[in-house]
Amino acid sequence: MYIKKGNTRIVLVFSNFVVKIARIRLRQAIKSVLYSKILLPFKIIKEEGWIVYLDRKKHTKKRMLEFRKQDKLHRIESEKRMEMKIPKCKRYEMYGSPEMALMAGIMANLQESSFYRQTKNPFVMPTYFSFFGLFNIQKKGEEITFWKDEEIWFFVVKNIKNYHQIFIDAHVFADIRNFVLDDNGLLKLIDYGSRYAVEFLKINGKNLSEKFIKPPS
């Protein structure tokens, strides 16, 4: 057995399966809450006074409302360009948020378990079991040595419905470490805990699975 560490999960790699354990970063979540809710307001009040602090709160709320409006318009425009649904961003998907520190790994595990159970998508490695998202058991595959990052990117772009679609979650499909070969030599994605990647796979998973031909040794 050996261990791999990601931002949201730790993976224990055994001979025939892997265990994906959600990382719960309690210290990071506490630091984020303390800074945004206590330390930063205290600093502003101490240095600039209550009036400035209340004014900043007012403008921050206004900017957030405007951001949400622009984000909605951008999402609608992107959906038309990509010809696919783009999920609305949730708190646990926002970098630096306490929700991400606590829940991102759990939600990724739940997403993989649910997606495989419901679809049996042919382009993903089977997830056998999930214990409430705290850990998953997934089939182990063979690491890919015949391609580099740019080659897996070109393969995916070439075999999807709309080349814009890969940008819904580009970092997943541009990293060769997220792919393996199964026992039959078929290409499989092992990291599909993103809601954005799942929407992509619903449309393109079957075709990507069918189009893959392993290069000769």
Secondary structure, DSSP 8 states (H G I E B T S, - for coil): -EEEE-SSEEEEE-SSEEEEEE---HHHHHHHHHIIIIIHHHHHHHHH-HHHHHHHHHHHHHHHHHHHHHHHHHHHHHHHHHTS------GGGSTT-HHHHHHHHHHHHHHHHHHHHHH--TTB--EEEEETTTEEEEE--EE--S--HHHHHHHHHHTSS-GGGGGGSHHHHT-GGGEEE-TTS-EEE-----HHHHHHHHHHHHHHHHH------
